[in-house]
Amino acid sequence: VRDAEANAEADKKRREAVTAKNEAEGLVHSTEKALAEHGSIVAESERRAIEDAVSDLKEALRGDDAEAI
């Protein structure tokens, strides 16, 4: 029973990490697509801030830390 409880917590954390990673990858894709299609109508400073945020998220995605993602 203790093993099941311990594994349940580890499984929950693993699921949360996978879910966060999947959502973040989708966000990166949709943001890059939106910038490619409409980037010319966004102020340069805002576009740069968005690109920096996407870059930071891509870096976080290289790891498995759901908190960082």
ZATIDREN-339554 format. One record per residue: x, y, z of N, C-alpha, C, O in turn. Coordinates in nm, 4 decimals. Layout:
REC      neast     nnorth        nup     caeast    canorth       caup      ceast     cnorth        cup      oeast     onorth        oup
REC          X          Y          Z          X          Y          Z          X          Y          Z          X          Y          Z
...
This chain:
REC      neast     nnorth        nup     caeast    canorth       caup      ceast     cnorth        cup      oeast     onorth        oup
REC     0.0832    -0.1189     0.0000     0.0000     0.0000     0.0000     0.0875     0.1251     0.0000     0.0591     0.2212    -0.0714
REC     0.1933     0.1234     0.0798     0.2833     0.2392     0.0844     0.3504     0.2622    -0.0503     0.3663     0.3757    -0.0950
REC     0.3894     0.1519    -0.1141     0.4503     0.1649    -0.2467     0.3524     0.2268    -0.3449     0.3900     0.3113    -0.4261
REC     0.2283     0.1851    -0.3376     0.1256     0.2392    -0.4272     0.1069     0.3885    -0.4031     0.0929     0.4657    -0.4980
REC     0.1066     0.4294    -0.2762     0.0920     0.5709    -0.2440     0.2121     0.6506    -0.2930     0.1967     0.7593    -0.3488
REC     0.3306     0.5968    -0.2724     0.4519     0.6646    -0.3175     0.4544     0.6748    -0.4690     0.4896     0.7791    -0.5242
REC     0.4177     0.5684    -0.5352     0.4150     0.5695    -0.6812     0.3059     0.6606    -0.7345     0.3230     0.7230    -0.8392
REC     0.1948     0.6690    -0.6644     0.0856     0.7557    -0.7080     0.1310     0.9009    -0.7095     0.0992     0.9752    -0.8023
REC     0.2045     0.9412    -0.6082     0.2543     1.0789    -0.6029     0.3548     1.1044    -0.7153     0.3501     1.2085    -0.7807
REC     0.4445     1.0103    -0.7372     0.5423     1.0245    -0.8456     0.4721     1.0274    -0.9808     0.5089     1.1056    -1.0685
REC     0.3718     0.9429    -0.9978     0.2957     0.9409    -1.1230     0.2231     1.0731    -1.1452     0.2173     1.1236    -1.2573
REC     0.1682     1.1283    -1.0382     0.0972     1.2562    -1.0485     0.1929     1.3660    -1.0936     0.1596     1.4451    -1.1818
REC     0.3110     1.3710    -1.0338     0.4099     1.4724    -1.0714     0.4544     1.4536    -1.2161     0.4730     1.5511    -1.2890
REC     0.4712     1.3301    -1.2567     0.5111     1.3007    -1.3942     0.4031     1.3462    -1.4928     0.4334     1.4054    -1.5963
REC     0.2766     1.3179    -1.4594     0.1642     1.3608    -1.5447     0.1578     1.5128    -1.5542     0.1357     1.5681    -1.6619
REC     0.1773     1.5799    -1.4409     0.1752     1.7258    -1.4397     0.2861     1.7825    -1.5275     0.2646     1.8794    -1.6003
REC     0.4041     1.7224    -1.5207     0.5159     1.7683    -1.6025     0.4868     1.7479    -1.7503     0.5154     1.8355    -1.8320
REC     0.4306     1.6338    -1.7851     0.3983     1.6053    -1.9253     0.2908     1.7009    -1.9752     0.2996     1.7520    -2.0869
REC     0.1901     1.7250    -1.8932     0.0830     1.8171    -1.9316     0.1374     1.9579    -1.9513     0.1044     2.0242    -2.0497
REC     0.2202     2.0036    -1.8587     0.2791     2.1372    -1.8701     0.3640     2.1478    -1.9957     0.3593     2.2482    -2.0667
REC     0.4410     2.0440    -2.0225     0.5280     2.0449    -2.1399     0.4455     2.0477    -2.2687     0.4779     2.1222    -2.3611
REC     0.3400     1.9677    -2.2753     0.2552     1.9654    -2.3945     0.1878     2.1003    -2.4178     0.1831     2.1492    -2.5306
REC     0.1359     2.1599    -2.3112     0.0712     2.2899    -2.3240     0.1713     2.3969    -2.3670     0.1402     2.4818    -2.4506
REC     0.2905     2.3925    -2.3102     0.3931     2.4906    -2.3445     0.4372     2.4762    -2.4896     0.4566     2.5763    -2.5587
REC     0.4531     2.3532    -2.5362     0.4910     2.3319    -2.6761     0.3834     2.3852    -2.7700     0.4151     2.4438    -2.8735
REC     0.2574     2.3656    -2.7350     0.1480     2.4193    -2.8149     0.1489     2.5711    -2.8155     0.1235     2.6336    -2.9185
REC     0.1779     2.6299    -2.7011     0.1847     2.7748    -2.6908     0.2991     2.8308    -2.7746     0.2827     2.9322    -2.8425
REC     0.4133     2.7658    -2.7701     0.5271     2.8088    -2.8519     0.4887     2.8048    -2.9994     0.5128     2.9006    -3.0729
REC     0.4300     2.6957    -3.0418     0.3925     2.6803    -3.1828     0.2930     2.7880    -3.2256     0.3125     2.8530    -3.3283
REC     0.1875     2.8073    -3.1482     0.0853     2.9045    -3.1874     0.1385     3.0476    -3.1826     0.1002     3.1308    -3.2649
REC     0.2257     3.0763    -3.0876     0.2835     3.2101    -3.0783     0.3760     3.2377    -3.1957     0.3716     3.3457    -3.2546
REC     0.4595     3.1406    -3.2298     0.5488     3.1585    -3.3446     0.4691     3.1746    -3.4736     0.5052     3.2551    -3.5594
REC     0.3624     3.0992    -3.4872     0.2780     3.1089    -3.6060     0.2120     3.2467    -3.6131     0.2090     3.3092    -3.7191
REC     0.1597     3.2932    -3.5004     0.0951     3.4245    -3.4970     0.1946     3.5356    -3.5288     0.1609     3.6299    -3.6004
REC     0.3158     3.5257    -3.4767     0.4173     3.6266    -3.5067     0.4562     3.6241    -3.6539     0.4780     3.7289    -3.7147
REC     0.4647     3.5057    -3.7104     0.4994     3.4947    -3.8521     0.3907     3.5581    -3.9387     0.4206     3.6232    -4.0388
REC     0.2660     3.5390    -3.9002     0.1547     3.5908    -3.9797     0.1257     3.7379    -3.9530     0.0892     3.8114    -4.0447
REC     0.1416     3.7817    -3.8277     0.0985     3.9160    -3.7903     0.2078     3.9982    -3.7224     0.1796     4.1045    -3.6671
REC     0.3288     3.9514    -3.7258     0.4380     4.0195    -3.6574     0.4618     4.1607    -3.7053     0.5109     4.2448    -3.6300
REC     0.4274     4.1876    -3.8297     0.4518     4.3205    -3.8853     0.3603     4.4267    -3.8251     0.3909     4.5456    -3.8340
REC     0.2497     4.3870    -3.7645     0.1592     4.4863    -3.7067     0.1804     4.5035    -3.5562     0.1106     4.5818    -3.4918
REC     0.2757     4.4310    -3.5014     0.3082     4.4413    -3.3589     0.4283     4.5336    -3.3447     0.5224     4.5273    -3.4238
REC     0.4244     4.6188    -3.2438     0.5366     4.7090    -3.2192     0.6650     4.6278    -3.2006     0.6635     4.5184    -3.1441
REC     0.7745     4.6831    -3.2488     0.9037     4.6141    -3.2426     0.9385     4.5719    -3.0999     0.9837     4.4595    -3.0779
REC     0.9178     4.6603    -3.0039     0.9524     4.6277    -2.8649     0.8655     4.5137    -2.8117     0.9140     4.4281    -2.7377
REC     0.7383     4.5123    -2.8486     0.6495     4.4049    -2.8051     0.6859     4.2734    -2.8730     0.6859     4.1679    -2.8097
REC     0.7168     4.2804    -3.0014     0.7553     4.1592    -3.0742     0.8819     4.1002    -3.0136     0.8933     3.9788    -2.9971
REC     0.9752     4.1857    -2.9811     1.1003     4.1391    -2.9210     1.0752     4.0760    -2.7839     1.1357     3.9741    -2.7505
REC     0.9867     4.1358    -2.7047     0.9535     4.0800    -2.5729     0.8877     3.9429    -2.5883     0.9163     3.8509    -2.5116
REC     0.8002     3.9299    -2.6868     0.7345     3.8010    -2.7122     0.8371     3.6976    -2.7556     0.8359     3.5843    -2.7076
REC     0.9256     3.7363    -2.8459     1.0290     3.6437    -2.8930     1.1196     3.6000    -2.7783     1.1585     3.4835    -2.7707
REC     1.1532     3.6932    -2.6892     1.2366     3.6589    -2.5732     1.1644     3.5608    -2.4809     1.2247     3.4664    -2.4300
REC     1.0346     3.5842    -2.4598     0.9564     3.4946    -2.3741     0.9476     3.3554    -2.4357     0.9578     3.2552    -2.3649
REC     0.9289     3.3489    -2.5667     0.9237     3.2194    -2.6358     1.0584     3.1491    -2.6235     1.0642     3.0282    -2.6011
REC     1.1647     3.2239    -2.6378     1.2985     3.1665    -2.6248     1.3208     3.1106    -2.4841     1.3759     3.0017    -2.4680
REC     1.2779     3.1853    -2.3829     1.2905     3.1380    -2.2445     1.2100     3.0104    -2.2232     1.2554     2.9177    -2.1561
REC     1.0906     3.0065    -2.2805     1.0063     2.8878    -2.2660     1.0686     2.7678    -2.3361     1.0644     2.6564    -2.2839
REC     1.1262     2.7896    -2.4535     1.1935     2.6800    -2.5244     1.3086     2.6255    -2.4408     1.3314     2.5046    -2.4365
REC     1.3806     2.7148    -2.3747     1.4914     2.6727    -2.2886     1.4386     2.5887    -2.1720     1.4975     2.4863    -2.1375
REC     1.3288     2.6314    -2.1122     1.2689     2.5560    -2.0018     1.2206     2.4193    -2.0490     1.2253     2.3222    -1.9734
REC     1.1747     2.4112    -2.1724     1.1247     2.2851    -2.2265     1.2348     2.1814    -2.2455     1.2065     2.0622    -2.2572
REC     1.3591     2.2256    -2.2487     1.4697     2.1305    -2.2633     1.4855     2.0444    -2.1385     1.5442     1.9363    -2.1436
REC     1.4327     2.0932    -2.0261     1.4380     2.0175    -1.9016     1.3043     1.9523    -1.8736     1.2137     1.9562    -1.9568
REC     1.2923     1.8927    -1.7573     1.1683     1.8254    -1.7186     1.1049     1.8890    -1.5955     1.0222     1.8265    -1.5290
REC     1.1427     2.0121    -1.5648     1.0927     2.0799    -1.4457     0.9613     2.1508    -1.4773     0.9606     2.2546    -1.5435
REC     0.8515     2.0951    -1.4303     0.7192     2.1531    -1.4569     0.7089     2.2936    -1.3987     0.6414     2.3793    -1.4558
REC     0.7741     2.3177    -1.2874     0.7714     2.4506    -1.2261     0.8368     2.5538    -1.3174     0.7850     2.6645    -1.3325
REC     0.9485     2.5193    -1.3776     1.0185     2.6116    -1.4669     0.9379     2.6386    -1.5926     0.9384     2.7498    -1.6453
REC     0.8690     2.5367    -1.6399     0.7885     2.5509    -1.7611     0.6687     2.6377    -1.7287     0.5860     2.6638    -1.8161
